[in-house]
Amino acid sequence: MRVIITGGTGLIGSALAHNLAADGHEVIILSRNPGKHSFPSGMRGEKWDSKTAAHWGHLADGADAIVNLAGEPIAGPGLFPWRWNEERKRRIRQSRIDAGTAVTEAVRAATNKPKVVIQSSGVDYYGDVQNDQPITEAAPPGRSFLADVCIDWENSTAEVEAMGVRRVIIRTGLVLSKESGMLPITVLPFKFFAGGPLGSGQQWWPWIHLDDEIRAIRFLLEEETAVGPYNLCAPNPLKNKDFAKEIGKVMNRPAFFPTPTFALKLALGEIAALVLDGRRTVPQKLAAAGFSFKFPQAHEALLDALNQ
């Protein structure tokens, strides 16, 4: 396969690119600064402005797939999350719309169109759902800044379906990897024997091991009947208080020092929603399609992720 990846230098994109290249597929990573990265055999970088199909759009002609993961990081780079202000929120939203618009432009211009577009999204699509009801892909969108971002992100490539291109939307949960994402931030207090629940601890955290995230994307790339939204999260989500207990067990640390809701909101502002909001998201469509998780339970997933 020839696969084009936007956002291919991020946590998920980089892991997916290496996985595909290791299996002999041709991987093209779109980057604003491809010269800054060293790509192994089977991978190459192509320059793009993150807004249009200029300079790379011709590559979509005859490509097997485009995986659109690009967007301004929600929490910002580095270990500690950045507070949101109106300008940062604008960039988070607009960067995703621009990337989707560029992908759509490239597909529209292609004579031999890609077989599939994988469109990234997140479980934040469902908003903050503080009850214990399982949330499947059929659930309606929520009402929050992040839910609105996910809606716009998903809609940014909707037009390719009218062009006859199969489109899959991946609504990803908390990805477990010690390299980046939310897990390094979450485990930091445990390193100082001060870990515990965040806020009430009653909010559901849908999670997925990075290996399963990549395996699920590969599955959806190759499964020709897969269309529409798929929840990419393990079949056994946990409430935050139980997730904290599992981290404590894996790290051999206590897990009974709660961080009050007011303290998180005071320190982080609106971005505290990333850890305080919850929803019991389940991968109904993945299960129905026959996908099997390597890490269905949080303990084994955390044990592997934190000892990579």
N, C-alpha and C positions, 0 to 999 in steps of 0.2 A: 504493500500500500504506500501511496504518497500522502502524507498527512501534514497539513499546515496547522500550526498552533500559535494563537495569539496568547500573550501572557505566559509564554513558554519558559521564562526564567524564574517564575514564582515556584512556590512549594509544590503545587499539584502539577503545573505545566512541566517543570523540570523532571519530576519523577516519571511522568507519562512519556516525555520525549525519550528519556534513557531506556525505559521499558520497551518502547516501540523499536528504537534503534537496535537494541540488543537482540531483537527477533528478526532483524534484517530489513525492517521497513525504512523507507526514506522519510526523514523528518525535517521539515522546514520551520524554523522558529522566527517569528516576526519580532523585531526588537528595534527600539529607537537608537540603540548603540550596539550593534552586533559585534563591533570590533573589541568591545570590553569583555566579551565572553569567549571561552575556549570550548569548542564543540568537538566531541569525539566522533569517530567514524560513524557514518550513517546520519549525522545531523549537520545542518548548516543554518547560519543566521542570515536573514534578509532584513534590510532596513525598511522601517515604515514610520509614519508620523503619528500613528495611533488614532488617526481620524479619517483617513481616506484609503482607497486602494491604490494610490499612486505608488509606482515603482515595484509593487509586488502582485497586483491584481491578476496579471497574466498567469501567475503560478496556479491560480484556482482552476484554470482551464485544464481538464484532464486529471485533476487531483481526486483522490478517493474520498478525502474527508477534510473538513475544517473544524478545529476544536477552538471555540472562542471562550477564553478564560480571562481576557484582559480587563483591567479596571484598577483604578486607584485603590491601594490597600485601605480596607475599612478601618483598621486599628492603627495604620501607619507602620513604617519600618522600625526595626529595633525591638527590644524586649518590652519596653513600656508603651502602652497605648497613648496616642495623641488625643487631646480633647478636640471635640468637634466645634467648629464655628461655621457660620453661614458659607464662607468661601470654601472651606474644606468639604462641607456637605455638597456644595454645588459641584466640586471636582469629582467627588465620589460618584455622583449620579451621572454627570455629563460624560465622564471618561468611559462609562459602560455603554451609554447610548452611542457615542462616537465609534467605539470599536465595533459594535453590532452593525452600525450604518456602513462601515468600511467593508465588513464581511459581506453584507447584502449587495453592496456595489460590485464587489469582485465576482460574486455568484451571478449577478445579472449580466455581466459582461462576458462570462465564460460561454463558449460554444458547447464544449463538452463539460457539463456542470458536475460538481462534486456529488457523490452519491449520498452523503450525509453531512449535516452540520450539527455538531454537539454544542449546545448553548448553555453556558454556566449560569447558575442562580444559587439560591441558598434557602435553607429552611425558614429563614426570616420572612420569606414570602407569606407564611401563615400568621405572622404577627405574634403577639404575646398571648398565649392560650393557657391560662392558669386553671386547668382542670385535668383530669386523668384520662380523658377520652383519647384513644389513638387517632392520629391525624394521618390520613392517607392522601394520595395525590389528588383525590376528588374534592378535598376541602377547599373552601373559598379563600381568597387572599385576606390578610389582616389589614389593620390600619395603624401604620407607624412609618417613620422615616425609612427604616430598613425594608419594610414590606413594599413601600412605594418604589424603592430602588430596585428591588427584585422584579417587580412588575415591569418597570421600564426596561430592565436588562433583558428579560425574556422577550418582550415585544420588539426589541431592537433588531432581531433577525426573523421575525415572523413572516416577512414577505417571501422568504426563500421557499416556503411551502407552496405558494402559488406558482412557483417556477418548477414544481415537480421534484423538489429536493426533500428527502426525508430529514426531519428535524427532531432532535431529542433534547429535552431540557433536563439538566441535572441540578436538583435542589440539594445541595451538600450541607451536612451537619458539621459539628466540631471535628476537624481532622486531627487525628492523634499522630503527632510526630514531634520529637524533641528538637528538631531543626528550627522550626518557626511555627507561626500560627498561634492559637490560644493556649496550647498545652504548656509551653515554657513559662508563660505568664502565670498560669494556674498553679504550677508546681513550685514556683519560686518561694512562697511563704513556707512550704513544707520543708525546704532546705534549711530553714532557720527555726524549725520546730514550732512554727506558728500557723500551720495550715488548718483549714476547716471549711465549713459551708460559707457560701457567699449569699448575703442577704438572708432570706428565710430558709434557704436550702430546699424549698419545696418545688422550685421551678425544674421542669423536665429538661434534661440536656441530651438531645440526640447527637450521637457521636459516630465516628467511623475511623478505623485504622487507615493510614495512608496506603498501605498495600491493598486493602479492599477498595478504596477509592479508585485506584488505578485499575484494578481488576474489573471493577464495575464499568468504568468508562470503556475499557477494551471490549467488554461484553456487549455494551450498547453500540459500539462502533461496528461490530461484526454481526450483530443480531438484526437481520433485515426487517423483522416485524416490529422492532422497537420504535415507537413514535410517541411524541408528547412528553409530559413531565414524569420524572422518576425521582423519588426520594433516595438520595445516597446517604444512608445512615444505617447503622447496625440494627438488627431486629430486636435488640434489648436495650432501649434507652434507659437512663437512670435519672432519678432526681439528683439535684446538685449535692445534697447532703450525702447521698449514697456514692456518688462519683468521688467526693472528697474522701470518703472512707476507703475506697478502693485505691486511691493514690497513696493514702497513708499506709495501707497494707504493703503495697509494692515498694514504697520508699522506706518502710520501717520507721514511720514518723507518726506522731499523734495527729488526729484530725478533728479536734474538738474546740478549735479557736475560731469562732465565727467572725466574719467581717460584716458589721451592720450595714443595712441598706443605705442609711443616711451617710455613712462614711464613704461608701463607694460612689454615691452621687456627688458628694462634696469633692472627692478627689478626681473623679473622672468626668463629671458632668453628664451630658446626654449619652455619651458613649458607654456608660455603665449598663445600658440596655443590653449590650452584648453578653453580659453574664447574669443579669437579673431577669431578663425575659426568658420564657421557656415555652416549649410545646412538645407533646409526646408524639413525635413524628416516627412513622414506621414505613419500611420499604415494601409496601404491598405489591407494587407492580414488578419490582425486581424479583421478589419471591415467586410471583405467579409466572414469571418468564423462565424460572429454573435456575436463577443465580444462587450460588452457594458461597457463604461468607467464610473466609479463612479465620477471622476473629469475630465471632458472634457475641462473645462475652467481654465485658470491660476489663476484668482482672487480667486475662491473658493478653488483651490488646495493649493495656498500659505496661504490663511487664515487658512486652516486646518493644514497644515504642520508647520507653525510658531507658532501655538497655541496648539500643541500637549502636 
